C-alpha cells in the first residue's frame, strides 16, 4: 500500500499536483530518513547547494503554480537533517538590499517568473505565495527587484486580481 501511495504521489507530482508533499514531509524524519528516501519521495532536486559543513541542501520548488519551496538538507552521512518550506514571512525578511541573485535564489528557490522592465532598468523576480482567499482565487506574489548590477533594490508583494 505504501508503494502505491508513493507511486501515485510521484505521478501526481510529475503532472504538477503537489498535494502529496504534505504526506511526503510528514513521513520523512530528520535524523532517520536517508537521502535515497528523500529522492524517492520528491524526485531529483531542482538545485543542489553545497554547505560549508559538508552537507548539501536540495531545492524542490513548486513554482510557478504551487506556493511552496522546500529546502531539504542532507548531511555528509546521507541522513536527512532538516526540511524547510522557505516561502514564508521569516525568509522574506532575510532578503536585503545589495544581495545578488544567487543569494536570493539560495533563500527562496527558483522564482515563478522573471521580468525585465526597460523603462525602470530593473529585473523583477516573483514567487506565488498564496492561491488567494477562498472563493476569489486571486493569487498573491512576493517580488524582489534587481538593478542592472544584479543587486537587490527592494521587495514587495501584489495580488493578481481576476475580473
FIMARNU-302933 format. One record per atom (N, C-alpha, C): x negated, y, z. Coordinates in Angstrom, 1 decimal, padded with zeros to 4 digits. Atoms other than C-alpha are relative to their C-alpha. Example, Ala and Ser with C-alpha at 12.3 -4.5 7.8 and 13.67 -1.06 7.14 Angstrom:
2
@xx -000.9, yy -001.2, zz 000.0
@xx -012.3, yy -004.5, zz 007.8
@xx -000.9, yy 001.2, zz 000.0
@xx 000.9, yy -001.1, zz 000.0
@xx -013.7, yy -001.1, zz 007.1
@xx 000.8, yy 001.1, zz 000.8
//
This chain:
163
@xx -000.8, yy -001.2, zz 000.0
@xx 000.0, yy 000.0, zz 000.0
@xx -000.9, yy 001.3, zz 000.0
@xx 000.8, yy -001.2, zz -000.1
@xx -002.8, yy 002.4, zz 000.9
@xx -000.7, yy 000.3, zz -001.4
@xx 000.6, yy -000.2, zz 001.3
@xx -004.4, yy 001.8, zz -002.5
@xx 001.0, yy 000.6, zz -001.0
@xx -001.1, yy -000.5, zz 000.9
@xx -001.1, yy 002.5, zz -004.3
@xx 000.2, yy 001.5, zz 000.3
@xx -000.1, yy -001.4, zz -000.4
@xx -000.8, yy 005.8, zz -002.4
@xx -001.2, yy 000.8, zz -000.5
@xx 001.2, yy -000.6, zz 000.5
@xx -004.4, yy 006.7, zz -003.2
@xx 000.0, yy 000.2, zz -001.5
@xx 000.0, yy 000.0, zz 001.5
@xx -003.9, yy 005.8, zz -006.9
@xx 001.1, yy 001.1, zz -000.4
@xx -001.1, yy -001.0, zz 000.3
@xx -000.6, yy 007.9, zz -007.0
@xx -000.5, yy 001.4, zz 000.2
@xx 000.5, yy -001.4, zz -000.3
@xx -002.3, yy 010.9, zz -005.4
@xx -001.0, yy 000.4, zz -001.0
@xx 001.0, yy -000.3, zz 001.0
@xx -005.2, yy 010.6, zz -007.8
@xx 000.7, yy 000.4, zz -001.4
@xx -000.8, yy -000.3, zz 001.3
@xx -002.7, yy 010.5, zz -010.8
@xx 000.6, yy 001.4, zz 000.1
@xx -000.7, yy -001.3, zz -000.1
@xx -000.7, yy 013.5, zz -009.5
@xx -001.0, yy 001.1, zz 000.1
@xx 001.0, yy -001.0, zz 000.0
@xx -003.9, yy 015.4, zz -008.8
@xx -000.6, yy 000.3, zz -001.4
@xx 000.5, yy -000.2, zz 001.4
@xx -005.1, yy 014.8, zz -012.3
@xx 000.9, yy 000.8, zz -000.9
@xx -000.9, yy -000.8, zz 000.8
@xx -002.0, yy 016.4, zz -013.7
@xx 000.4, yy 001.3, zz 000.7
@xx -000.2, yy -001.3, zz -000.6
@xx -002.2, yy 019.4, zz -011.3
@xx 001.0, yy 000.1, zz 001.2
@xx -000.9, yy -000.1, zz -001.1
@xx 000.1, yy 018.4, zz -008.5
@xx -000.8, yy -000.4, zz 001.2
@xx 000.9, yy 000.2, zz -001.1
@xx -001.7, yy 018.8, zz -005.2
@xx 000.7, yy -000.4, zz 001.3
@xx -000.7, yy 000.3, zz -001.2
@xx 000.9, yy 017.6, zz -002.7
@xx -000.7, yy -001.1, zz 000.8
@xx 000.7, yy 001.0, zz -000.7
@xx -001.3, yy 014.7, zz -001.8
@xx -001.2, yy 000.5, zz 000.8
@xx 001.1, yy -000.6, zz -000.8
@xx -004.0, yy 017.0, zz -000.4
@xx 000.3, yy -000.1, zz 001.5
@xx -000.4, yy 000.1, zz -001.4
@xx -002.1, yy 017.0, zz 002.8
@xx -000.3, yy -001.3, zz 000.6
@xx 000.3, yy 001.4, zz -000.4
@xx -002.3, yy 013.2, zz 003.1
@xx -001.5, yy -000.2, zz 000.0
@xx 001.4, yy 000.2, zz 000.1
@xx -005.9, yy 013.2, zz 002.0
@xx -000.8, yy 000.6, zz 001.2
@xx 000.7, yy -000.8, zz -001.1
@xx -007.1, yy 015.8, zz 004.6
@xx 000.3, yy -000.7, zz 001.3
@xx -000.3, yy 000.7, zz -001.3
@xx -005.2, yy 014.0, zz 007.4
@xx -000.7, yy -001.3, zz 000.2
@xx 000.6, yy 001.4, zz -000.1
@xx -006.7, yy 010.6, zz 006.6
@xx -001.5, yy 000.0, zz 000.1
@xx 001.5, yy -000.1, zz -000.1
@xx -010.3, yy 011.8, zz 006.4
@xx -000.4, yy 000.5, zz 001.3
@xx 000.4, yy -000.4, zz -001.4
@xx -012.1, yy 012.1, zz 009.7
@xx -001.4, yy 000.4, zz 000.1
@xx 001.4, yy -000.4, zz -000.2
@xx -015.2, yy 014.2, zz 010.3
@xx -000.7, yy -000.9, zz 001.0
@xx 000.8, yy 000.9, zz -000.9
@xx -017.9, yy 012.1, zz 011.8
@xx 000.2, yy -001.4, zz -000.3
@xx -000.3, yy 001.4, zz 000.3
@xx -016.4, yy 008.9, zz 010.5
@xx 000.1, yy -000.3, zz -001.5
@xx -000.2, yy 000.2, zz 001.4
@xx -015.4, yy 009.2, zz 006.8
@xx -001.3, yy 000.2, zz -000.7
@xx 001.3, yy -000.1, zz 000.9
@xx -018.1, yy 008.8, zz 004.1
@xx 000.2, yy 000.9, zz -001.2
@xx -000.1, yy -000.8, zz 001.2
@xx -018.9, yy 010.8, zz 001.1
@xx 000.8, yy -000.7, zz -001.1
@xx -000.7, yy 000.8, zz 000.9
@xx -017.6, yy 008.0, zz -001.0
@xx 001.5, yy 000.0, zz 000.2
@xx -001.5, yy -000.1, zz -000.3
@xx -014.2, yy 008.1, zz 000.7
@xx 000.5, yy 001.4, zz -000.4
@xx -000.4, yy -001.3, zz 000.4
@xx -014.1, yy 011.9, zz 000.1
@xx 000.2, yy 000.0, zz -001.5
@xx -000.1, yy 000.0, zz 001.4
@xx -014.8, yy 011.4, zz -003.6
@xx 001.2, yy -000.9, zz -000.5
@xx -001.2, yy 000.8, zz 000.4
@xx -012.2, yy 008.6, zz -003.8
@xx 001.3, yy 000.7, zz 000.1
@xx -001.3, yy -000.7, zz -000.2
@xx -009.5, yy 010.9, zz -002.5
@xx 000.1, yy 001.3, zz -000.7
@xx 000.0, yy -001.3, zz 000.7
@xx -010.5, yy 014.2, zz -004.1
@xx -000.5, yy 000.0, zz -001.4
@xx 000.6, yy 000.0, zz 001.3
@xx -012.4, yy 013.2, zz -007.2
@xx -001.3, yy 000.7, zz 000.1
@xx 001.3, yy -000.7, zz 000.0
@xx -015.6, yy 014.9, zz -008.3
@xx 000.2, yy 001.5, zz 000.4
@xx -000.1, yy -001.4, zz -000.4
@xx -016.2, yy 018.4, zz -006.8
@xx -000.2, yy 000.9, zz -001.2
@xx 000.2, yy -001.0, zz 001.0
@xx -016.0, yy 021.5, zz -008.9
@xx -001.3, yy 000.6, zz 000.0
@xx 001.3, yy -000.6, zz -000.2
@xx -019.2, yy 022.8, zz -007.5
@xx -000.6, yy -000.7, zz 001.3
@xx 000.8, yy 000.5, zz -001.1
@xx -021.9, yy 021.5, zz -005.1
@xx -000.9, yy 001.1, zz 000.5
@xx 000.8, yy -001.0, zz -000.6
@xx -023.5, yy 023.9, zz -002.7
@xx -001.0, yy -000.7, zz 001.0
@xx 001.0, yy 000.6, zz -000.9
@xx -026.8, yy 022.8, zz -001.0
@xx -000.2, yy 000.9, zz 001.2
@xx 000.1, yy -000.7, zz -001.2
@xx -027.1, yy 023.9, zz 002.6
@xx -001.5, yy -000.2, zz 000.6
@xx 001.4, yy 000.0, zz -000.6
@xx -030.4, yy 024.7, zz 004.5
@xx -000.3, yy -001.2, zz 000.8
@xx 000.2, yy 001.1, zz -000.9
@xx -029.9, yy 021.8, zz 006.9
@xx 000.0, yy -001.4, zz -000.7
@xx 000.0, yy 001.2, zz 000.8
@xx -029.8, yy 019.2, zz 004.1
@xx 001.3, yy -000.5, zz -000.3
@xx -001.3, yy 000.4, zz 000.3
@xx -026.1, yy 018.9, zz 004.0
@xx 000.4, yy 000.6, zz -001.4
@xx -000.6, yy -000.6, zz 001.2
@xx -024.0, yy 019.7, zz 000.9
@xx 001.4, yy 000.3, zz 000.2
@xx -001.4, yy -000.4, zz -000.1
@xx -020.7, yy 021.5, zz 000.6
@xx 000.6, yy -000.2, zz -001.4
@xx -000.7, yy 000.2, zz 001.2
@xx -018.3, yy 020.3, zz -002.1
@xx 001.2, yy 000.9, zz -000.1
@xx -001.1, yy -000.9, zz 000.3
@xx -015.8, yy 022.7, zz -003.6
@xx 001.1, yy -000.7, zz -000.8
@xx -001.2, yy 000.6, zz 000.7
@xx -012.3, yy 021.4, zz -004.5
@xx 001.0, yy 001.1, zz -000.1
@xx -000.9, yy -001.1, zz 000.1
@xx -010.4, yy 024.4, zz -005.8
@xx 001.3, yy -000.5, zz -000.7
@xx -001.3, yy 000.3, zz 000.6
@xx -006.7, yy 024.1, zz -006.6
@xx 000.5, yy 001.1, zz -000.9
@xx -000.3, yy -001.1, zz 000.9
@xx -006.7, yy 027.3, zz -008.7
@xx 000.1, yy -000.5, zz -001.4
@xx -000.7, yy -001.2, zz -000.1
@xx -005.1, yy 028.6, zz -010.9
@xx 001.4, yy -000.1, zz 000.6
@xx -001.4, yy 000.1, zz -000.4
@xx -001.7, yy 027.2, zz -009.9
@xx 000.2, yy -000.3, zz 001.5
@xx -000.1, yy 000.3, zz -001.4
@xx -002.4, yy 025.9, zz -006.4
@xx -000.4, yy 001.2, zz 000.9
@xx 000.3, yy -001.1, zz -000.9
@xx -003.0, yy 028.1, zz -003.3
@xx -001.1, yy -000.4, zz 001.0
@xx 001.0, yy 000.5, zz -000.9
@xx -005.9, yy 026.2, zz -001.7
@xx -001.3, yy -000.2, zz -000.7
@xx 001.4, yy 000.4, zz 000.4
@xx -009.6, yy 025.7, zz -002.0
@xx -000.6, yy -000.7, zz 001.2
@xx 000.6, yy 000.8, zz -001.0
@xx -011.2, yy 023.0, zz 000.1
@xx -001.5, yy 000.0, zz -000.1
@xx 001.5, yy 000.1, zz -000.1
@xx -014.9, yy 023.3, zz 001.1
@xx -000.2, yy -001.1, zz 000.9
@xx 000.2, yy 001.2, zz -000.8
@xx -015.9, yy 019.9, zz 002.3
@xx -001.5, yy -000.3, zz 000.2
@xx 001.4, yy 000.1, zz -000.3
@xx -019.3, yy 019.5, zz 004.0
@xx -000.3, yy -001.5, zz 000.3
@xx 000.5, yy 001.3, zz -000.2
@xx -021.2, yy 016.2, zz 003.8
@xx -001.4, yy 000.1, zz 000.5
@xx 001.3, yy 000.0, zz -000.6
@xx -024.2, yy 015.6, zz 006.0
@xx -001.0, yy -000.8, zz -000.8
@xx 001.1, yy 000.8, zz 000.7
@xx -027.6, yy 014.2, zz 004.8
@xx 000.2, yy -001.5, zz 000.1
@xx -000.2, yy 001.4, zz -000.2
@xx -026.4, yy 010.9, zz 006.2
@xx 001.2, yy -000.5, zz -000.8
@xx -001.1, yy 000.3, zz 000.8
@xx -023.5, yy 010.9, zz 003.7
@xx 001.3, yy -000.2, zz 000.8
@xx -001.2, yy 000.0, zz -000.8
@xx -020.9, yy 011.3, zz 006.5
@xx 000.7, yy 001.4, zz 000.0
@xx -000.8, yy -001.2, zz 000.0
@xx -018.1, yy 013.9, zz 006.4
@xx -000.3, yy 000.8, zz 001.3
@xx 000.2, yy -000.8, zz -001.2
@xx -018.9, yy 016.8, zz 008.7
@xx 001.2, yy 000.9, zz 000.2
@xx -001.0, yy -001.1, zz -000.2
@xx -016.1, yy 019.4, zz 008.0
@xx 000.8, yy 000.1, zz -001.2
@xx -000.9, yy -000.4, zz 001.1
@xx -013.1, yy 020.2, zz 005.9
@xx 000.6, yy 001.4, zz 000.3
@xx -000.5, yy -001.4, zz -000.2
@xx -012.2, yy 023.9, zz 005.5
@xx 000.9, yy 000.4, zz -001.2
@xx -000.8, yy -000.6, zz 001.0
@xx -009.3, yy 025.4, zz 003.5
@xx -000.4, yy 001.5, zz 000.1
@xx 000.6, yy -001.3, zz -000.1
@xx -011.0, yy 028.7, zz 002.7
@xx 000.8, yy 001.2, zz -000.5
@xx -000.8, yy -001.2, zz 000.5
@xx -008.3, yy 030.8, zz 001.1
@xx 001.0, yy 000.4, zz 001.2
@xx -000.8, yy -000.4, zz -001.2
@xx -007.2, yy 032.4, zz 004.4
@xx -000.6, yy 001.4, zz 000.4
@xx 000.4, yy -001.4, zz -000.5
@xx -007.5, yy 035.8, zz 006.2
@xx -001.4, yy 000.1, zz 000.5
@xx 001.3, yy 000.1, zz -000.6
@xx -010.6, yy 034.8, zz 008.1
@xx -001.1, yy 000.1, zz -001.0
@xx 001.0, yy 000.0, zz 001.0
@xx -012.6, yy 034.1, zz 005.0
@xx 000.1, yy 001.2, zz -000.9
@xx -000.1, yy -001.3, zz 000.8
@xx -011.2, yy 037.1, zz 003.0
@xx -000.8, yy 001.1, zz 000.7
@xx 000.7, yy -001.1, zz -000.7
@xx -012.6, yy 039.3, zz 005.8
@xx -001.5, yy -000.1, zz -000.1
@xx 001.4, yy 000.2, zz 000.2
@xx -016.1, yy 037.9, zz 005.1
@xx -000.5, yy 000.6, zz -001.3
@xx 000.4, yy -000.6, zz 001.3
@xx -016.2, yy 039.4, zz 001.6
@xx -000.3, yy 001.5, zz 000.3
@xx 000.5, yy -001.4, zz -000.3
@xx -018.3, yy 042.6, zz 001.9
@xx -000.5, yy 000.7, zz -001.3
@xx 000.5, yy -000.8, zz 001.1
@xx -019.2, yy 045.4, zz -000.5
@xx -001.5, yy -000.4, zz -000.1
@xx 001.4, yy 000.3, zz 000.2
@xx -022.6, yy 044.6, zz -002.1
@xx -000.3, yy -001.4, zz -000.3
@xx 000.3, yy 001.4, zz 000.3
@xx -022.2, yy 040.8, zz -002.3
@xx 000.0, yy -000.2, zz -001.5
@xx 000.0, yy 000.3, zz 001.4
@xx -022.8, yy 039.2, zz -005.6
@xx 001.0, yy -001.1, zz -000.3
@xx -001.0, yy 001.0, zz 000.4
@xx -020.6, yy 036.7, zz -007.5
@xx -000.2, yy -001.3, zz 000.6
@xx 000.3, yy 001.3, zz -000.6
@xx -022.4, yy 033.6, zz -006.2
@xx 000.4, yy 000.0, zz 001.4
@xx -000.4, yy 000.0, zz -001.5
@xx -021.9, yy 034.7, zz -002.6
@xx 001.5, yy 000.0, zz 000.2
@xx -001.5, yy 000.0, zz -000.1
@xx -018.2, yy 035.3, zz -003.2
@xx 000.5, yy -001.4, zz -000.3
@xx -000.4, yy 001.3, zz 000.4
@xx -017.8, yy 032.0, zz -005.0
@xx -000.3, yy -001.0, zz 001.1
@xx 000.3, yy 000.9, zz -001.1
@xx -019.5, yy 030.2, zz -002.1
@xx 001.0, yy 000.1, zz 001.1
@xx -001.0, yy -000.2, zz -001.1
@xx -017.0, yy 031.7, zz 000.3
@xx 001.4, yy -000.5, zz -000.4
@xx -001.4, yy 000.2, zz 000.4
@xx -013.7, yy 031.4, zz -001.8
@xx 000.2, yy -001.0, zz -001.0
@xx -000.2, yy 001.0, zz 001.1
@xx -014.4, yy 028.9, zz -004.5
@xx 000.3, yy 000.7, zz -001.3
@xx -000.2, yy -000.5, zz 001.3
@xx -013.6, yy 029.3, zz -008.2
@xx 001.3, yy 000.8, zz 000.0
@xx -001.2, yy -000.8, zz 000.0
@xx -011.1, yy 032.1, zz -008.8
@xx 001.0, yy -000.5, zz -001.1
@xx -001.1, yy 000.4, zz 001.0
@xx -007.8, yy 031.6, zz -010.7
@xx -000.3, yy 000.7, zz -001.3
@xx 000.3, yy -000.7, zz 001.2
@xx -008.9, yy 034.2, zz -013.2
@xx -001.0, yy 001.1, zz 000.2
@xx 001.0, yy -001.1, zz -000.1
@xx -011.4, yy 036.9, zz -014.0
@xx 000.4, yy 001.0, zz -001.2
@xx -000.3, yy -000.9, zz 001.1
@xx -010.7, yy 040.1, zz -016.0
@xx -000.9, yy 001.2, zz 000.1
@xx 000.8, yy -001.2, zz 000.1
@xx -012.9, yy 043.0, zz -017.2
@xx 000.9, yy 001.1, zz -000.4
@xx -000.8, yy -001.2, zz 000.3
@xx -011.3, yy 046.4, zz -017.1
@xx -001.0, yy 001.1, zz -000.6
@xx 000.9, yy -000.8, zz 000.7
@xx -013.1, yy 048.5, zz -019.7
@xx -000.1, yy 001.5, zz 000.5
@xx 000.0, yy -001.4, zz -000.5
@xx -012.0, yy 052.0, zz -018.5
@xx -000.6, yy 000.2, zz 001.4
@xx 000.6, yy -000.1, zz -001.3
@xx -013.0, yy 051.3, zz -014.9
@xx -001.4, yy -000.6, zz 000.1
@xx 001.3, yy 000.7, zz 000.0
@xx -016.0, yy 049.3, zz -015.9
@xx -000.2, yy -000.9, zz 001.2
@xx 000.0, yy 000.9, zz -001.2
@xx -015.2, yy 046.7, zz -013.3
@xx 000.6, yy -001.4, zz -000.5
@xx -000.6, yy 001.3, zz 000.1
@xx -014.5, yy 043.0, zz -013.2
@xx 000.7, yy -000.4, zz 001.2
@xx -000.8, yy 000.4, zz -001.2
@xx -011.8, yy 041.6, zz -011.0
@xx 000.3, yy -001.5, zz -000.1
@xx -000.4, yy 001.4, zz -000.2
@xx -011.5, yy 038.1, zz -009.8
@xx 001.2, yy -000.1, zz 000.9
@xx -001.2, yy 000.2, zz -000.9
@xx -008.3, yy 036.8, zz -008.3
@xx 000.3, yy -001.4, zz 000.3
@xx -000.4, yy 001.3, zz -000.5
@xx -007.1, yy 033.8, zz -006.3
@xx 001.5, yy 000.1, zz 000.4
@xx -001.4, yy 000.1, zz -000.4
@xx -003.5, yy 032.8, zz -005.9
@xx 000.0, yy -000.5, zz 001.4
@xx 000.1, yy 000.3, zz -001.5
@xx -002.9, yy 032.7, zz -002.1
@xx 001.4, yy -000.4, zz 000.6
@xx -001.4, yy 000.3, zz -000.5
@xx 000.9, yy 032.3, zz -001.8
@xx 000.9, yy -000.3, zz -001.3
@xx -001.0, yy 000.2, zz 001.1
@xx 003.6, yy 030.8, zz -004.0
@xx 001.1, yy 001.0, zz 000.0
@xx -001.1, yy -001.0, zz -000.1
@xx 005.9, yy 033.6, zz -002.9
@xx 001.0, yy -000.4, zz 001.1
@xx -001.0, yy 000.2, zz -001.0
@xx 008.7, yy 034.0, zz -000.5
@xx 001.0, yy -001.0, zz -000.5
@xx -001.0, yy 001.0, zz 000.5
@xx 011.3, yy 031.2, zz -000.6
@xx 001.1, yy 000.7, zz -000.8
@xx -001.1, yy -000.5, zz 000.9
@xx 013.8, yy 031.9, zz -003.4
@xx -000.5, yy 001.0, zz -001.0
@xx 000.5, yy -001.1, zz 001.0
@xx 011.6, yy 034.6, zz -005.1
@xx -000.9, yy -000.6, zz -001.0
@xx 001.0, yy 000.5, zz 000.9
@xx 008.8, yy 032.6, zz -006.5
@xx -001.0, yy 001.0, zz -000.5
@xx 001.0, yy -001.1, zz 000.4
@xx 006.7, yy 035.8, zz -006.7
@xx -001.3, yy -000.3, zz 000.7
@xx 001.3, yy 000.3, zz -000.6
@xx 003.1, yy 034.7, zz -006.2
@xx -000.8, yy 001.2, zz 000.5
@xx 000.9, yy -001.1, zz -000.5
@xx 000.6, yy 036.7, zz -004.2
@xx -001.4, yy -000.4, zz -000.3
@xx 001.4, yy 000.2, zz 000.4
@xx -003.0, yy 037.1, zz -005.2
@xx -001.0, yy 000.8, zz 000.9
@xx 001.1, yy -000.7, zz -000.6
@xx -006.2, yy 038.1, zz -003.4
@xx -001.0, yy 000.4, zz -001.1
@xx 000.9, yy -000.4, zz 001.0
@xx -008.6, yy 040.1, zz -005.5
@xx -001.4, yy 000.5, zz 000.5
@xx 001.3, yy -000.5, zz -000.3
@xx -012.3, yy 041.0, zz -005.5
@xx -000.5, yy 000.7, zz -001.2
@xx 000.5, yy -000.8, zz 001.1
@xx -013.7, yy 043.8, zz -007.7
@xx -001.5, yy 000.1, zz 000.1
@xx 001.4, yy -000.1, zz 000.2
@xx -017.2, yy 043.9, zz -009.0
@xx -000.4, yy 001.1, zz -001.0
@xx 000.5, yy -001.1, zz 000.9
@xx -019.2, yy 046.8, zz -010.6
@xx -000.8, yy -000.7, zz -001.1
@xx 000.8, yy 000.5, zz 001.1
@xx -021.4, yy 046.5, zz -013.7
@xx -001.3, yy -000.8, zz 000.4
@xx 001.2, yy 000.7, zz -000.5
@xx -024.3, yy 045.3, zz -011.5
@xx 000.4, yy -001.4, zz 000.6
@xx -000.5, yy 001.3, zz -000.5
@xx -022.1, yy 042.3, zz -010.4
@xx 000.1, yy 000.0, zz 001.5
@xx -000.1, yy -000.1, zz -001.5
@xx -021.7, yy 043.6, zz -006.8
@xx 001.4, yy 000.4, zz 000.4
@xx -001.4, yy -000.2, zz -000.5
@xx -018.5, yy 043.7, zz -004.8
@xx 000.1, yy 001.5, zz 000.3
@xx -000.4, yy -001.4, zz -000.4
@xx -016.9, yy 047.2, zz -004.6
@xx 001.2, yy 000.1, zz 000.8
@xx -001.2, yy 000.0, zz -000.8
@xx -013.7, yy 046.2, zz -002.9
@xx 000.8, yy -001.3, zz -000.2
@xx -001.0, yy 001.1, zz 000.0
@xx -010.9, yy 043.7, zz -002.2
@xx 001.4, yy 000.5, zz 000.0
@xx -001.4, yy -000.4, zz -000.1
@xx -007.2, yy 043.8, zz -002.4
@xx 000.9, yy -001.2, zz -000.1
@xx -001.0, yy 001.0, zz 000.3
@xx -004.0, yy 041.9, zz -003.0
@xx 001.2, yy 000.6, zz -000.7
@xx -001.2, yy -000.5, zz 000.6
@xx -000.9, yy 042.1, zz -005.0
@xx 001.0, yy -001.1, zz -000.2
@xx -001.1, yy 000.9, zz 000.3
@xx 002.4, yy 040.4, zz -005.7
@xx 000.4, yy 000.1, zz -001.4
@xx -000.4, yy 000.0, zz 001.4
@xx 003.2, yy 039.4, zz -009.2
@xx 001.6, yy -000.2, zz -000.1
@xx -001.4, yy 000.1, zz 000.0
@xx 006.9, yy 040.2, zz -009.3
@xx 000.6, yy -000.5, zz -001.3
@xx -000.7, yy 000.5, zz 001.2
@xx 009.1, yy 038.3, zz -011.8
@xx 001.4, yy 000.6, zz -000.1
@xx -001.4, yy -000.6, zz 000.1
@xx 012.1, yy 040.1, zz -013.1
@xx 001.0, yy -000.8, zz -000.7
//
